[in-house]
Amino acid sequence: MNHHTAHHQQQHVHHAHGDHHALGSSWRAAAQATLHCLTGCAIGEVLGMVVGTAAGLHNAATVAISIALAFAFGYALTMRGVLRAGLPVRQALKVALAADTLSIAVMELIDNSVMVGVPGAMNAGLSQVLFWVSLALSLALAFVLTTPVNRWMISRGKGHAVVHAYH
């Protein structure tokens, strides 16, 4: 075996090991990105559900408020980090939109589908266990189902991969 062939095989082995390592860390990165997104979504979702339910709003209005607040808080948490890195507000907003839009949209679709789909959950009062269990279930399911979406985006250099350039 000549030097060139040995070097090529060594690179191939190193490359394969690198792919395996990247696969493991990309799931970790996806879970961290999803957890970050879930934090903003949960704040907005819970606040929206509480406000809508406490005010006796129609289910559609409650869901609309929850979605709007989830996006607002999700983007705000991402912007906070990139603003701290020194980006101007306009650029930080662009980064947040690129990083979080699909993730928040998927999460909100799942969250609100569960809340609307669980019989009585939207009509349960804030003092009822059904409301809070349904909300917790919706957020947990959103985390599980959004993590693969974030992994796919990160593997393509999109989503939270954009944010990591500023950390």
C-alpha positions in Angstrom: 0.0 0.0 0.0 1.5 3.3 -1.0 1.6 6.5 1.1 -1.3 8.1 -0.8 -3.6 5.1 -0.3 -2.8 4.8 3.4 -3.4 8.6 3.8 -6.7 8.3 2.0 -7.9 5.4 4.2 -6.8 7.2 7.3 -8.9 10.2 6.2 -11.9 8.0 5.4 -11.7 6.4 8.9 -11.4 9.9 10.5 -14.2 11.2 8.3 -16.5 8.3 9.3 -15.7 8.8 13.0 -16.4 12.5 12.5 -19.8 11.7 11.0 -20.7 9.5 13.9 -19.7 12.2 16.4 -21.6 14.8 14.5 -24.7 12.6 14.4 -24.7 12.3 18.2 -24.0 16.0 18.8 -26.6 17.1 16.3 -29.3 15.3 18.2 -28.0 17.0 21.3 -28.0 20.3 19.5 -31.5 19.7 18.2 -32.8 18.9 21.7 -31.1 22.0 23.1 -32.6 24.2 20.3 -36.0 22.6 20.8 -35.8 23.2 24.6 -34.8 26.8 23.9 -37.8 27.2 21.5 -40.1 25.4 23.9 -39.2 27.9 26.7 -40.4 30.9 24.6 -43.4 28.9 23.3 -44.4 27.7 26.7 -44.3 31.2 28.2 -46.4 32.5 25.3 -48.7 29.5 25.2 -49.4 29.4 28.9 -49.9 33.2 29.1 -52.2 33.2 26.1 -54.3 30.2 27.4 -54.5 31.8 30.8 -55.5 35.2 29.5 -58.0 33.8 27.0 -59.5 31.4 29.5 -59.6 33.9 32.4 -61.3 36.5 30.1 -63.8 33.9 28.8 -62.7 34.4 25.2 -63.9 32.1 22.4 -61.5 29.2 21.8 -60.3 30.6 18.4 -59.4 33.9 20.1 -57.6 32.1 22.9 -55.6 30.0 20.4 -54.8 33.1 18.3 -53.5 35.0 21.4 -51.5 31.9 22.5 -49.8 31.6 19.0 -49.0 35.3 18.8 -47.5 35.3 22.3 -45.5 32.1 21.6 -43.9 33.6 18.5 -43.2 36.9 20.4 -41.6 35.2 23.3 -39.7 32.7 21.2 -38.2 35.4 19.0 -37.5 37.6 22.0 -35.5 34.8 23.7 -33.4 34.2 20.6 -32.9 38.0 20.0 -31.8 38.5 23.6 -28.8 36.1 23.1 -27.7 37.5 19.7 -28.1 41.1 20.9 -25.8 40.2 23.8 -23.3 39.1 21.1 -23.4 42.7 19.7 -25.7 42.4 16.7 -27.8 45.4 15.9 -31.6 44.9 16.6 -32.5 44.6 12.9 -29.9 41.9 12.3 -30.8 40.1 15.5 -34.5 40.0 14.4 -33.4 38.5 11.0 -31.4 35.8 12.9 -34.3 35.1 15.2 -36.8 34.8 12.3 -34.4 32.4 10.4 -33.7 30.4 13.5 -37.1 30.0 15.0 -39.9 30.4 12.6 -40.3 26.8 11.5 -39.6 25.4 14.9 -42.2 27.7 16.6 -44.8 27.0 13.9 -44.5 23.2 14.3 -44.5 23.5 18.0 -47.6 25.7 18.0 -49.4 23.5 15.5 -48.9 20.5 17.9 -49.6 22.5 21.1 -52.8 23.9 19.9 -54.0 20.7 18.2 -53.6 18.9 21.5 -55.4 21.6 23.4 -58.3 21.8 21.0 -58.3 18.0 20.5 -58.5 17.0 24.1 -62.2 16.9 25.0 -63.0 19.7 27.4 -59.5 21.1 27.7 -60.2 24.5 26.2 -63.4 24.9 28.2 -61.8 23.8 31.5 -61.2 26.6 33.9 -57.7 27.6 35.2 -58.5 25.8 38.5 -59.2 22.5 36.8 -56.6 19.8 36.5 -57.7 18.9 32.9 -56.6 22.3 31.6 -53.1 22.1 33.1 -52.5 18.4 32.3 -53.6 19.0 28.7 -51.3 22.0 28.5 -48.4 20.1 29.9 -49.0 17.1 27.6 -49.3 19.5 24.6 -45.9 21.0 25.4 -44.2 17.7 26.0 -45.5 16.3 22.7 -44.4 19.4 20.9 -40.9 19.0 22.2 -40.7 15.3 21.1 -42.1 16.0 17.6 -40.2 19.3 17.0 -36.8 17.9 17.9 -36.4 16.0 14.6 -37.4 19.1 12.7 -34.7 21.1 14.4 -32.2 18.3 13.8 -33.0 18.4 10.1 -32.6 22.1 10.0 -29.4 22.2 11.9 -27.9 19.5 9.7 -28.6 21.8 6.7 -27.0 24.8 8.5 -30.4 26.4 9.1 -32.5 27.0 12.2 -30.5 27.2 15.4 -27.3 26.6 13.4 -27.6 30.3 12.4 -27.7 31.4 16.1 -24.6 29.4 17.0 -22.5 31.7 14.8 -23.2 34.5 17.3 -22.4 32.6 20.5 
